Amino acid sequence: MDAVDEELRPRDRAARAEEARQTAARLHAEGAGGVLLTWVDNAGVTRVKGVPTLRLEHAAAWGVGASPVFDVFLVDDSATSGRFLGGPVGDLRLLPDLDRAVPLAAQPGWAWAPVDRYDQDGTPHPGCQRLFARRMAERARARGLELRCAFEVEWVAALAGAPDEDPVPPVPGAAYGMDRVIGLSDCLRDLLRALDEQGVAVHQLHPEYAAGQYELSVAAEDPVAAADTCVLVRQTVRAVSARHGLRVSFAPAVEAGRVGNGGHLHLSPWRGGVNLCHGGPGPYGLTAEGEAFLAGVLAELPALTAVGAPGPASPLRLVPDRWAGAYRCWGRENREAALRLVTGSAGEEAEAANAEVKCFDGSANPYLAVGAVVAAGLAGADAGLTLPPEVRGDPAAPPEPGAGPAPERLPQTAAEALARFEDSAVLREAMGEVLHDTFRAVRQAEARLFAGAAPEQVAAATRWRY
């Protein structure tokens, strides 16, 4: 049994209470009157419960009650049921991770902490996505591997309006253009300040391709921390934007037929302080173990699409010629490949080399996404897989004579992605019976919910849900 699966014992509760007492005093001294406790459900929506800061001690020791029905919520807040979860009966306990507790710079008087979810008897909830990510990170560590991961966050900013209104860009301007920064200079400055105050190490912030679209990238962390930071960054983007009269969407397709929001995952496996994406005999310096890890991710990409690009509008984004990674292939600095190898500039390769999973988007639960990718990579490492030939150009173009078959297109419908997910023995074993079944039930229910809907209807119905 993985270490993370150990149940909470009385001595654990006492230690958590003492730690929370000190954390609460710190947060209260910094002006936080309440703490927002968040988790992300299988539909990719961040849910929350709040407690007064002075109640944090009890919350850390005994948890805050929450129904397990949230595991079967859909993107529109309706609910389905699986073989194990669903319906009005039952209760879970939300236990905050005190190490991540931080005052929210853009929400004065509030602090934030992500939670792990436990059953009332103190055993880990088998449907907890954050604990799943932690288990996969523990599996890697048990093999002597350290994973460094980071999510890129893309969003579309729009003028605030009625929930059903189409997005109106706050400023005009060219893709990646300076005028888009000038027009939102105060908002973007406040965003950087807020993230800095919250301890988030930002690497880049810039306007993106679509109207009103921006992207922010952060430093790499361990898998669970990377998912936590993704949640915190999105919450901060939303809060800062609201203070400037803007609303934001992280949806994969804000408008049908246009470039959508990605949720690209960067990752690199390390052993003993050595980056396995550099210094080896494999392609572009990959070590044998690093190549095997990435080959495992590539092998599972059709199934991983159901986890990393799961939203009803995800197929509207995952199309060729939009740098969305619509084909199951890899390539050095190939932004049309679903798995892009980033070797870094000359002289910094040992630190910077990594791989980017480009087919993921903003509808994904980041804990599920990073956990599933780690599971796939470990399976590849255990099997000693090797990468297929690299795709050096546009994978949508006809292959050159003698170059072999064209790369496989990733699933183009929710039903196809779900079928590949169900066929993956790697993901079934890693997620466990309860989480795997419940996630599948949500994906099936959302597919039924939007069956027959036009692309414009799907985009409109989901754009403000993420």
KEPA-874077 format. One record per residue (C-alpha): residue number from 0; y, z, x. Coordinates in steps of 0.25 Angstrom, whole numbers, plus 5000, padded with zeros to 4 digits. Each point is the difference from the previous one (the first is absolute). Layout:
N
REC  pos    yy    zz    xx
REC  NUM     Y     Z     X
...
END
This chain:
466
REC  pos    yy    zz    xx
REC    0  5000  5000  5000
REC    1  5014  4997  5005
REC    2  5008  5011  5004
REC    3  5011  4997  4990
REC    4  4989  5002  4989
REC    5  4999  5015  5002
REC    6  5004  5008  4988
REC    7  5012  5010  5000
REC    8  4996  5014  5003
REC    9  5007  5013  4998
REC   10  5005  5001  5014
REC   11  5005  4986  4999
REC   12  5008  5003  4988
REC   13  5006  5012  5007
REC   14  5004  4992  5012
REC   15  5006  4989  4992
REC   16  5008  5011  4992
REC   17  5006  5005  5013
REC   18  5003  4987  5005
REC   19  5006  4996  4987
REC   20  5009  5013  5000
REC   21  5006  4995  5013
REC   22  5002  4986  4995
REC   23  5006  5004  4987
REC   24  5010  5009  5008
REC   25  5004  4988  5009
REC   26  5001  4991  4988
REC   27  5008  5010  4992
REC   28  5010  5002  5012
REC   29  5002  4985  5000
REC   30  5004  5000  4986
REC   31  4987  4995  4993
REC   32  4999  5007  4986
REC   33  4987  4992  4997
REC   34  4989  4992  5006
REC   35  4994  4987  4995
REC   36  4985  4999  5002
REC   37  4996  4986  5000
REC   38  4987  4992  4999
REC   39  4997  4985  4998
REC   40  4990  4996  4989
REC   41  4990  4988  5000
REC   42  5011  4991  4994
REC   43  5009  5002  5012
REC   44  5010  5009  4992
REC   45  5006  5012  5007
REC   46  4998  5012  4990
REC   47  5007  5014  5002
REC   48  5000  5014  4996
REC   49  5012  5009  5004
REC   50  5000  5015  5003
REC   51  5011  5010  5004
REC   52  5001  5002  5015
REC   53  4997  5014  4998
REC   54  4987  4997  4993
REC   55  4995  4992  5012
REC   56  4992  5011  5005
REC   57  4992  5001  4987
REC   58  4999  4985  5000
REC   59  4994  4999  5014
REC   60  4990  5011  4998
REC   61  4995  4997  4986
REC   62  5005  4986  4997
REC   63  5008  4994  4988
REC   64  4992  4995  4988
REC   65  4999  4985  4997
REC   66  4991  4993  4991
REC   67  4989  4991  5007
REC   68  5004  4989  4989
REC   69  5011  4995  5010
REC   70  4989  4994  5008
REC   71  4998  4990  4988
REC   72  5014  4997  4997
REC   73  5004  4986  5000
REC   74  5013  4994  5005
REC   75  5006  5000  4985
REC   76  4996  5015  4999
REC   77  4988  4997  4990
REC   78  4987  5006  5005
REC   79  4986  4995  5001
REC   80  4987  5007  5004
REC   81  4989  4999  5010
REC   82  4986  5006  5001
REC   83  5005  5013  5006
REC   84  5015  5001  4996
REC   85  5009  4998  4988
REC   86  5003  5007  4987
REC   87  5008  5013  4997
REC   88  4990  5010  5006
REC   89  5001  5007  5014
REC   90  5010  5004  5010
REC   91  5003  4999  5015
REC   92  5008  5007  5010
REC   93  5011  4994  5008
REC   94  5001  5006  5014
REC   95  5013  4996  5008
REC   96  4999  4996  5014
REC   97  5010  5010  5006
REC   98  5001  4993  5013
REC   99  5006  4988  4993
REC  100  5010  5008  4992
REC  101  5014  4996  5002
REC  102  5014  5001  4992
REC  103  5003  4986  4994
REC  104  5014  4996  5006
REC  105  5003  4990  4988
REC  106  4995  5011  4989
REC  107  5009  5012  5004
REC  108  4993  5013  4995
REC  109  4986  4994  5001
REC  110  4989  5000  5010
REC  111  4987  4991  5000
REC  112  4986  5002  5005
REC  113  4987  4991  4997
REC  114  4988  5007  4994
REC  115  4985  5000  5002
REC  116  4993  5002  4987
REC  117  4988  5010  4998
REC  118  4992  5004  4988
REC  119  5002  5014  4994
REC  120  4988  5006  5008
REC  121  5007  4996  5013
REC  122  4992  4988  5004
REC  123  5006  4987  5003
REC  124  5002  4991  4988
REC  125  4991  4988  5003
REC  126  5011  4991  4994
REC  127  5011  5004  5009
REC  128  5006  4988  5008
REC  129  5007  5008  5010
REC  130  4987  5008  5004
REC  131  4993  4986  5001
REC  132  5010  4996  5010
REC  133  4998  5013  5007
REC  134  4985  4998  5000
REC  135  5001  4986  5006
REC  136  5009  5005  5011
REC  137  4990  5012  5003
REC  138  4989  4989  5001
REC  139  5008  4993  5011
REC  140  5003  5013  5007
REC  141  4986  5003  5000
REC  142  4997  4987  5008
REC  143  5011  5003  5010
REC  144  5010  4991  4993
REC  145  5014  5002  4997
REC  146  5007  4991  4989
REC  147  5015  4997  5001
REC  148  5005  4994  4987
REC  149  5013  4997  4993
REC  150  5004  4993  4987
REC  151  5011  4990  4999
REC  152  5008  5003  4987
REC  153  5007  4988  4993
REC  154  5008  5001  4987
REC  155  5010  4993  4992
REC  156  5013  5006  4996
REC  157  5007  4997  4987
REC  158  5012  5004  4992
REC  159  4996  5012  4991
REC  160  4997  4995  4986
REC  161  4991  5002  4988
REC  162  4985  5001  5004
REC  163  4996  4987  4994
REC  164  5012  4992  5006
REC  165  4997  4990  5011
REC  166  5005  5004  5014
REC  167  5014  4996  5004
REC  168  5002  5000  5015
REC  169  5011  5010  5004
REC  170  5006  4990  5011
REC  171  4998  4986  5002
REC  172  4996  4994  5014
REC  173  4991  4992  5008
REC  174  4985  5005  5003
REC  175  5001  5010  5012
REC  176  5015  4998  5000
REC  177  5011  5010  5005
REC  178  5007  4999  4987
REC  179  4989  5007  4993
REC  180  5002  5012  5009
REC  181  5015  4999  4999
REC  182  4999  5000  4985
REC  183  4991  5013  5000
REC  184  5005  5006  5012
REC  185  5003  5014  4995
REC  186  4987  5000  4993
REC  187  4991  4996  5012
REC  188  5008  5009  5009
REC  189  4997  5012  4990
REC  190  4985  4996  5000
REC  191  4999  5000  5015
REC  192  5007  5014  5000
REC  193  4991  5006  4990
REC  194  4988  4995  5006
REC  195  5004  5006  5014
REC  196  5003  5013  4993
REC  197  4986  5000  4994
REC  198  4994  4997  5014
REC  199  4996  4986  4997
REC  200  5000  4991  5013
REC  201  5006  4987  4996
REC  202  4997  4988  5008
REC  203  5007  4989  4993
REC  204  5008  4997  4987
REC  205  5005  4986  4996
REC  206  5002  4991  4988
REC  207  4987  4992  4996
REC  208  4998  4986  4994
REC  209  5001  5002  4985
REC  210  5013  5003  4993
REC  211  5004  5015  5001
REC  212  4988  5002  5009
REC  213  4999  5010  5012
REC  214  4990  5005  5010
REC  215  4998  5013  5008
REC  216  4990  5003  5010
REC  217  4996  5013  5006
REC  218  4993  5006  5012
REC  219  4985  5001  5000
REC  220  4993  5013  4997
REC  221  4986  5004  4996
REC  222  4994  4994  4987
REC  223  5004  5011  4991
REC  224  5013  5002  5006
REC  225  5003  4985  4999
REC  226  4997  5000  4985
REC  227  5008  5013  4998
REC  228  5012  4993  5007
REC  229  4999  4988  4991
REC  230  5001  5008  4988
REC  231  5012  5008  5005
REC  232  5007  4987  5005
REC  233  4998  4994  4986
REC  234  5005  5013  4993
REC  235  5012  5000  5009
REC  236  5004  4985  4999
REC  237  4999  5002  4984
REC  238  5009  5013  5001
REC  239  5010  4995  5009
REC  240  5001  4987  4992
REC  241  5002  5007  4987
REC  242  5012  5008  5006
REC  243  5006  4986  5003
REC  244  4998  4995  4986
REC  245  4988  4992  5004
REC  246  4985  4999  4995
REC  247  4989  4996  5009
REC  248  4987  4993  4998
REC  249  4988  5001  5010
REC  250  4991  4991  4991
REC  251  4992  4989  5006
REC  252  5007  4989  4991
REC  253  5014  5004  4995
REC  254  5002  4986  4994
REC  255  4989  4990  4998
REC  256  5000  4988  5010
REC  257  5008  5007  5010
REC  258  4997  5008  5013
REC  259  4995  5014  4997
REC  260  5000  5013  5007
REC  261  4989  5003  5010
REC  262  4995  5013  5005
REC  263  4994  4995  5013
REC  264  4992  5010  5008
REC  265  5001  5001  5015
REC  266  4988  5007  5008
REC  267  4994  5001  5013
REC  268  4988  5008  5005
REC  269  5001  5009  5012
REC  270  4990  5007  5009
REC  271  5004  5011  5010
REC  272  5014  4995  4999
REC  273  4997  4986  5003
REC  274  5004  4989  4990
REC  275  4987  4992  4996
REC  276  5009  4988  4997
REC  277  5003  4998  5014
REC  278  4994  4999  5014
REC  279  4987  4995  4996
REC  280  4992  4987  5002
REC  281  5001  4995  4986
REC  282  5010  4991  4994
REC  283  5014  5003  5004
REC  284  4996  5012  5007
REC  285  4992  5007  4989
REC  286  4989  5010  5005
REC  287  4986  4998  4994
REC  288  5002  5012  4992
REC  289  5014  4996  4995
REC  290  4995  4986  4997
REC  291  4988  5006  4992
REC  292  5009  5009  4992
REC  293  5009  4988  4996
REC  294  4988  4991  4997
REC  295  4995  5011  4990
REC  296  5014  5000  4993
REC  297  5000  4985  5000
REC  298  4985  5000  4994
REC  299  5004  5009  4989
REC  300  5014  4993  4996
REC  301  4995  4994  4987
REC  302  4996  5014  4995
REC  303  5012  5007  5006
REC  304  5009  4990  4992
REC  305  4996  5008  4988
REC  306  5005  5013  5007
REC  307  5012  4995  5008
REC  308  5005  4990  4990
REC  309  4995  5006  4987
REC  310  5011  4998  4990
REC  311  5000  4990  4988
REC  312  5011  4992  5007
REC  313  4994  5000  5014
REC  314  4994  4986  4998
REC  315  5014  4995  4997
REC  316  5004  5005  5014
REC  317  4987  4996  5008
REC  318  5002  4985  5001
REC  319  5001  4991  5012
REC  320  5013  4996  5007
REC  321  5007  5013  4997
REC  322  4995  5008  5012
REC  323  4992  5009  4991
REC  324  4986  4998  5007
REC  325  4993  4993  4989
REC  326  4988  4996  5009
REC  327  4989  5008  5007
REC  328  5003  4996  5014
REC  329  5007  5006  5012
REC  330  5010  4995  5010
REC  331  5009  5004  5011
REC  332  5014  5002  4994
REC  333  4995  4991  4988
REC  334  5008  5005  4988
REC  335  4992  4991  4991
REC  336  4987  5007  5004
REC  337  4995  5012  4992
REC  338  4997  5007  5014
REC  339  5011  4998  5010
REC  340  4998  5004  5014
REC  341  5013  5006  5006
REC  342  4999  5001  5015
REC  343  5014  5004  5003
REC  344  5010  4996  5010
REC  345  4996  4998  5015
REC  346  5000  5014  5006
REC  347  4998  5008  4988
REC  348  4987  4995  4995
REC  349  4992  5012  5003
REC  350  5009  5008  4990
REC  351  5004  4990  4990
REC  352  4987  4991  4998
REC  353  4995  5002  4986
REC  354  4995  4992  4988
REC  355  5007  4998  4987
REC  356  4993  4999  4986
REC  357  5010  4990  4993
REC  358  4993  4999  4987
REC  359  5003  5014  4995
REC  360  5012  5002  4990
REC  361  5008  5011  4994
REC  362  4991  5002  4988
REC  363  4989  5007  5009
REC  364  4998  5015  5001
REC  365  5003  5001  5015
REC  366  4989  5011  5002
REC  367  4989  4991  4994
REC  368  5005  4988  5008
REC  369  5000  5007  5013
REC  370  4987  5007  4998
REC  371  4993  4988  4996
REC  372  5005  4992  5012
REC  373  4995  5011  5009
REC  374  4987  5000  4993
REC  375  4999  4985  5002
REC  376  5004  5001  5015
REC  377  4990  5011  5003
REC  378  4989  4991  4993
REC  379  5004  4989  5009
REC  380  5000  5009  5013
REC  381  4986  5006  4996
REC  382  4994  4986  4999
REC  383  5007  4994  5012
REC  384  5006  4988  4993
REC  385  5008  4989  5006
REC  386  5012  4993  4995
REC  387  4998  4985  4995
REC  388  5008  4989  5006
REC  389  5015  5002  4999
REC  390  5009  4992  4990
REC  391  5011  4996  5009
REC  392  5008  4993  4989
REC  393  5002  4999  4985
REC  394  4987  5004  4994
REC  395  5004  4992  4987
REC  396  5000  4987  5009
REC  397  4988  4991  5001
REC  398  4992  5005  5012
REC  399  5000  4991  5012
REC  400  4987  4992  5003
REC  401  4990  5008  5006
REC  402  5007  5013  4997
REC  403  4990  5005  4990
REC  404  5001  5004  4986
REC  405  5013  5003  4993
REC  406  5003  5015  4999
REC  407  4996  5007  4987
REC  408  5011  5002  4990
REC  409  5001  5015  4996
REC  410  4998  5003  4985
REC  411  5010  4994  4991
REC  412  4997  5008  4988
REC  413  4998  5015  4997
REC  414  4986  4996  4995
REC  415  4996  4993  5013
REC  416  5006  5012  5008
REC  417  4992  5010  4992
REC  418  4987  4993  5002
REC  419  5002  5000  5015
REC  420  5003  5014  4999
REC  421  4988  5004  4992
REC  422  4991  4992  5010
REC  423  5005  5007  5012
REC  424  4990  5011  5005
REC  425  5010  5004  5010
REC  426  5011  5004  4990
REC  427  4990  5006  4990
REC  428  4994  5009  5010
REC  429  5013  5004  5007
REC  430  5007  5003  4986
REC  431  4988  5008  4994
REC  432  4995  4998  4986
REC  433  5011  5007  4992
REC  434  5012  4993  5007
REC  435  4994  4987  5001
REC  436  4996  5000  4985
REC  437  5013  5005  4995
REC  438  5008  4990  5009
REC  439  4992  4989  4994
REC  440  5002  5004  4986
REC  441  5015  5000  5002
REC  442  4999  4986  5006
REC  443  4992  4995  4988
REC  444  5009  5006  4990
REC  445  5012  4994  5006
REC  446  4994  4987  5000
REC  447  4997  5001  4986
REC  448  5014  5005  4997
REC  449  5006  4987  5005
REC  450  4989  4990  4997
REC  451  5007  4987  4995
REC  452  5014  5005  5004
REC  453  5009  4990  5006
REC  454  5005  5002  5014
REC  455  5014  5003  4995
REC  456  4995  5010  4991
REC  457  4991  5007  5010
REC  458  5012  5001  5010
REC  459  5009  5005  4989
REC  460  4991  5011  4996
REC  461  4997  5005  5013
REC  462  5013  4998  5009
REC  463  5006  5014  4997
REC  464  4986  5008  5000
REC  465  4999  5001  5015
END
